[in-house]
Amino acid sequence: MASERQARLADRIRVLIAERLEKGLRDPRLGFVTITDVRVTGDLQHASVFYTVYGDDHAREDTAAALKAATGMLRSEVGKQLGVRLTPSLEFIPDALPENAGHIADLLREAQERDAAVAGLASGASYAGDADPYLKPRDDEDDDRA
């Protein structure tokens, strides 16, 4: 379980890197990047930065190369802004969120198609026995007893 300090440090690192990327790097390979999460180790020495890139595989590869090249500069800037004794090392990891979301969307579409097929079969179906198999008291018997 992450300590409160780890969580605060991770959130601050996420904000600092996102602000720096928003200002822009001088690397033309850098695409439209979103920082999705940052996880800091228990000793606060290493930070894993998860990111997504809008675009095709070529844009993702170029952005990964640009982030790898800019890691030192980003780490020094994070170190200046954090004000901690030891600046954590940064590792940029592409987040699998878009691929997972696409897979989930495909599964939901397939489930909708199957539901529609079952609904089509059910609309033309008839009961195997009586429409209402439960016994109900008859009204005419109640009138005879009275």
C-alpha positions as CSV (number, residue, x, y, z in Angstrom):
1,M,0.0,0.0,0.0
2,A,1.4,3.4,-1.0
3,S,2.1,5.9,1.7
4,E,0.6,9.3,1.7
5,R,4.0,10.8,0.9
6,Q,4.4,8.5,-2.1
7,A,1.0,9.5,-3.4
8,R,1.6,13.2,-3.0
9,L,5.0,13.0,-4.6
10,A,3.6,10.9,-7.5
11,D,0.8,13.4,-8.1
12,R,3.2,16.3,-8.0
13,I,5.5,14.6,-10.5
14,R,2.6,13.9,-12.8
15,V,1.5,17.6,-12.7
16,L,5.1,18.9,-13.2
17,I,5.8,16.7,-16.2
18,A,2.4,17.4,-17.8
19,E,3.0,21.1,-17.4
20,R,6.4,20.9,-19.0
21,L,5.1,18.8,-21.9
22,E,2.3,21.3,-22.3
23,K,4.8,24.1,-22.7
24,G,6.5,21.9,-25.3
25,L,9.9,20.3,-25.9
26,R,12.1,21.3,-28.8
27,D,11.9,17.8,-30.1
28,P,9.7,17.5,-33.3
29,R,9.2,13.8,-32.7
30,L,7.0,14.5,-29.6
31,G,3.4,13.9,-30.3
32,F,0.2,14.6,-28.4
33,V,1.1,13.1,-25.0
34,T,-1.1,12.6,-22.0
35,I,0.4,11.6,-18.7
36,T,-2.0,9.0,-17.2
37,D,-0.3,7.9,-14.0
38,V,2.9,8.1,-12.0
39,R,4.0,5.5,-9.5
40,V,6.8,6.1,-7.1
41,T,8.7,3.3,-5.3
42,G,8.6,3.1,-1.5
43,D,12.1,4.6,-1.1
44,L,11.1,7.5,-3.4
45,Q,14.1,6.9,-5.7
46,H,12.3,5.8,-8.8
47,A,9.2,7.1,-10.6
48,S,7.4,5.2,-13.4
49,V,5.5,7.6,-15.6
50,F,2.7,6.1,-17.7
51,Y,1.7,8.0,-20.8
52,T,-0.6,7.6,-23.8
53,V,0.0,9.1,-27.3
54,Y,-2.7,10.1,-29.7
55,G,-2.0,8.8,-33.2
56,D,-0.7,5.8,-35.0
57,D,2.2,3.4,-34.2
58,H,4.7,5.7,-35.8
59,A,3.7,8.6,-33.6
60,R,4.0,6.4,-30.5
61,E,7.5,5.2,-31.5
62,D,8.6,8.8,-32.2
63,T,7.2,10.1,-28.9
64,A,8.8,7.2,-26.9
65,A,12.2,8.2,-28.5
66,A,11.6,11.9,-27.7
67,L,10.7,11.2,-24.1
68,K,13.7,8.9,-23.7
69,A,15.9,11.7,-25.0
70,A,14.3,14.3,-22.7
71,T,14.4,12.2,-19.6
72,G,17.4,13.9,-18.1
73,M,16.0,17.4,-18.7
74,L,12.6,16.5,-17.3
75,R,14.3,14.9,-14.2
76,S,16.3,18.0,-13.5
77,E,13.3,20.2,-13.9
78,V,11.2,18.0,-11.6
79,G,14.1,18.0,-9.1
80,K,14.1,21.8,-9.1
81,Q,10.4,22.1,-8.5
82,L,10.0,19.3,-5.9
83,G,12.5,20.5,-3.4
84,V,13.3,17.0,-2.1
85,R,16.8,15.9,-1.2
86,L,17.0,13.2,-3.8
87,T,15.3,13.5,-7.2
88,P,13.7,10.2,-8.3
89,S,14.8,8.7,-11.6
90,L,12.1,8.8,-14.3
91,E,11.1,5.9,-16.5
92,F,8.5,6.5,-19.2
93,I,6.2,3.5,-19.9
94,P,3.5,3.6,-22.6
95,D,0.1,2.9,-21.0
96,A,-2.0,0.1,-22.5
97,L,-5.2,2.0,-21.8
98,P,-6.3,2.7,-25.4
99,E,-5.7,-0.9,-26.5
100,N,-7.7,-2.2,-23.5
101,A,-10.5,0.3,-24.2
102,G,-10.6,-0.9,-27.8
103,H,-10.8,-4.5,-26.7
104,I,-13.6,-3.7,-24.3
105,A,-15.5,-1.8,-26.9
106,D,-15.2,-4.8,-29.3
107,L,-16.5,-7.2,-26.5
108,L,-19.5,-4.8,-25.8
109,R,-20.4,-4.7,-29.5
110,E,-20.3,-8.5,-29.7
111,A,-22.5,-8.8,-26.6
112,Q,-25.0,-6.3,-28.1
113,E,-25.1,-8.4,-31.3
114,R,-25.7,-11.6,-29.3
115,D,-28.5,-9.9,-27.3
116,A,-30.2,-8.7,-30.5
117,A,-30.0,-12.3,-31.9
118,V,-31.5,-13.7,-28.7
119,A,-34.2,-11.1,-28.7
120,G,-35.1,-12.0,-32.3
121,L,-35.4,-15.6,-31.4
122,A,-37.5,-14.8,-28.3
123,S,-40.0,-12.6,-30.2
124,G,-41.1,-15.6,-32.4
125,A,-41.0,-18.1,-29.6
126,S,-44.0,-19.7,-27.9
127,Y,-44.4,-21.2,-24.4
128,A,-43.7,-24.9,-24.0
129,G,-46.7,-25.3,-21.7
130,D,-49.4,-22.9,-20.5
131,A,-48.7,-19.2,-20.8
132,D,-49.0,-18.9,-17.0
133,P,-48.3,-22.2,-15.3
134,Y,-49.2,-21.0,-11.8
135,L,-52.6,-22.0,-10.3
136,K,-54.9,-19.2,-9.5
137,P,-58.1,-19.5,-7.4
138,R,-61.2,-19.5,-9.5
139,D,-63.8,-16.8,-9.0
140,D,-66.8,-19.0,-9.7
141,E,-66.0,-21.4,-6.8
142,D,-65.9,-18.6,-4.4
143,D,-69.4,-17.4,-5.5
144,D,-70.9,-21.0,-4.9
145,R,-69.7,-21.3,-1.4
146,A,-71.2,-18.0,-0.2
